[in-house]
Each structure stands twice: as C-alpha cells, then as structure tokens.
Amino acid sequence: MIDFQIKELATYYDPFYTYSLFENQIDSIFLDSSKEDKLLSKYSFIGLNPYKKFSSKGRNVLIDKEEYKEVDPFKKLEKLLEEYKINMKNDIPFISGAIGYFSYDIGRIIEDLPDNSEEDFSIPNSIFIFFDNLIIFDLHNKKTYITAVGQIEEAEKSLSKIEMCLKDYNYEELEIKVGNSSNKFFSNFNKEEYEKSISSLKNYIRNGDVYIANMTRRIWCDNNEDPFKIYGKLRKINKAPFSAYMNFKDFQIISSSPERFLSITNGLVQTRPIKGTRPRGENPEEDEKNKNELINSEKDKSELLMIVDLERNDLSKVCKPSSVKVTELFKLEEYETVFHLVATIEGKLKENISSVKCIRECFPGGSITGAPKIRAMEIIEELEKLKRNIYTGSIGYFDLRGNSDFNIVIRTIIKKDNKAYLGVGGGITWESIEEEEWFETIDKGKALMGVL
C-alpha cells in the first residue's frame, strides 16, 4: 500500500551540495538539470532509500532476488509500475516512482538484430530503482520538497529522517579542480580505421540502404579517481539540462547529456533530437563564425530534417491521429565545448499507451541510430564491432502517475573496475567528410576526457 506524503521545506537547498550529503549511499541517483534553461531545466531530483530494484540482461529480469527468464523486460517493468500506481494531482511532474536507465543494447529484444559485436565491459541492460523518498528541487521558484511512499517505514518517519540529515546542511560551494591529466586514452578505432568505416557507411548510403546513420567509437582509460568528484568536475565545465549521477554497487554513471529522448507529462509526449555540431571557438569572433556556419549549413539541417521525419513516424505509432507536430526546428543551443542544432516534436498519447510502452515503441532514439532505423542499427552492429552498452541508451524516471522524462545517453562516462569508458560519434550522410567526422568525435569528447 502506498502512503504518499509530500512536504515543502522552509529552505531552498542547492541540489549538487545536497546530493553530496548522500553520495555514498549505494543505489542513490541524482537527476540534475545543471544548465540554466527556462524551458528544459525546471527540476532536479534525488532518489533515496530503495524499496525495490528491477534489472534485466537480455530477456532475463531480476526483481530484488526473484528471477524471471525469457520475458520482455519492458512489459515486466510496466506491470511492476502498475502495482504501485498512485492518483494525486500535483504540478510537479515526478513525485514518486522509479529512476534508472535503458542501455542501447536492450533494443535487441525489440527488433531482430544481428549480435556479432564484442562487449568490452558488462553491466545490466536496464536498472530501475523504486525509491521510498525523493528530494525535489524546483529550480525556477527556488523551492525544495521531500516525498515519501511509506514502503520501508511510515512516511512521516522517513520524511523526518531526511529533514534531520538536511539539518547538517551548511552550504559552501564544493571545491572542484579541473587540472591537466597525464592519462593515456585508448580507442577501438584509430583515425585511419574510423575514416575507413565511415567510407563503408557512405557506400551503404550510395546503395540506398540508409539516408543517414550514426557512427560511434569507444574511448577508455585507467582511472581510480572518486566518481562523484569526476561528476563534479564535468558539471562545472559542461553543464547540461539532462545530467545524472547514478551510484550503483559495481559501477557509476556520470552523465552530462544535452539531449532529451522522450518526456511524457499528462499524456503530452515530446522528443528533442540533436543533429549538427560545431566546436566552440577560441575567442568570441571564432565562436560567432562557427555558430553562423552551423546555422547556415544545409548538410546539418538536412541531417536534422531526416531525424525529425523518423521521430514523427515513431511518435505516430503511439499518438492520437493528427496530434504529432514539429513545434521547433533548427534551434541553436550553446554548450561549453560545442554548438548544436535541435528540433522539438510533440504529440498526444493514445489512451491505452503507458510511458513504458511509448518508450519501447520509439526506442532507441533516431538521432543516435539513423534512418531507416532498423537498417541503420544493422549497419552500426557491423561497422562499430563493439557493443554500445549504455551509451546512446536513455536515463530517466517513471512517475507512478504515468509521467516520465528520459535523456539520450551522450556525453557520459561509465566508471567500472578502475576504468572509465565513454562514447563519441556523429551522424553520417553522403556529404560527410571522413576526416571532419573524426575531429567531431574529438570535439564531443573534449569535456569528458578533460575531467578524467
């Protein structure tokens, strides 16, 4: 039984500093809208005190210690969320539920894809933690709330315990230093190999297999630094609206993603694909030049248009007829190391479509696969030769009233066994120049490598 309670606190707390009080709690998660943005960065959330844990690998699901074999993890998760459903009106989109991720490779249970790439490190294809407590930060109105569902102990008791933890709150900006690194980085492609794979991909485009496909590569290094300190550095130099820090027992996820995959609020679904990138300049003049070059690039705009068409098609499978609209096109967004072109597509969900089903029908995001999606994924499997794992998957939440919000996992580090892994890539079209695509991966990886 859900004994839901919500309490507004008298003080507004800094989200990053607040999470630092709980950073050592295993299975705690911080969804952090760190970049100031009136439209995208409205709330941050901290999930504490898990009462149920869902994870999957292939078609095998583990719920706490109970195993289920040869099942659809999406359907199993949908059923589990239904068991804890609550009905409560509140303007905050996420007041109670599960936070977690879907890896790119969970897509193999949705579509019949080849499976001949290697796995360089192993984590579950999905993890979702159901939390007894959330700390909610209303970033616009500078308000803090705590919620409880009374699964571990009485709701009032658990709220009081969190308030007691926050009484020690003595805000001071945590000292975050970003220095030069002597780390040696490795990649599954060198420059020549990557450019050769892009040429192979362009041959598929010439033969009509795909119009656009995303080509990526893995970078990794040895690293025994505290993962939350790495997140603090990344947050300092590369703020993003869909950032996250996830502290699991055997690994950590450190994400500074600029891209929304899907958000669902009261039946309204939105996706925001990114296509088109230029590096930030060394000075204001170079910055302006690169920005204008991106805005006026027919190649980058055509890339984005192809993905917009794909996303409109995906949303049409789950939305009411004639409700899918492009509400924003070719919007320029600025980040610490790059400029991006972004579009927004919205629709109204059909009555019988849950958040989980919507994500299953649209997964993975078209901006990181290509068009047509399934053929692009087959080519990706052939050319990349390494499983993407969580990279280009999605991190986010499922609210127990039906809302959800998920990012695309880019600009993300996975920390496991004293190694740090990250992925970089870009959309390839017939107009792509092989060497330029290699340097784009360096631009995109700059902030991540800079904090390791």
ABEGO torsion letter per residue (X at the ends): XBBBBBBBBABBBBAAAAAAAAAABBGBBBBBBABBBAAABABBBBBBGBABBBBBBEABBBBEABBBBGBBAAAAAAAAAAAABBBBBBABABABEBBEBBBAAAAAAABBBBBABBBABBBBABBBBBBABBBBBBAAAGBBBBBBAGAABBAAAAAAAAAAAAAABBBBBBBBBBBBBABBBBBABBAAAAAAAAAAAAAAAAAGABABBBBBBBBBBBBABBAAAAAAAAAAABBBAABBBBBBAABBBBBBBABBABBBBGGBBBBBBBBEBBBBBABAAAAAAAAAAAAABAAAAAAAAAAAAAAAAAAAAABBBGABBBABBGBBBBBAABBBBBBBBBBBBBAABBAAAAAAAAOBBAAAAEOBAAAAAAAAAAAAGBBAEABGBBBEBBBAAGBBBBBBBBGBBBBBGGBBBBBBBBBBBAABBAAAAAAAAAAAAAAAAAAX
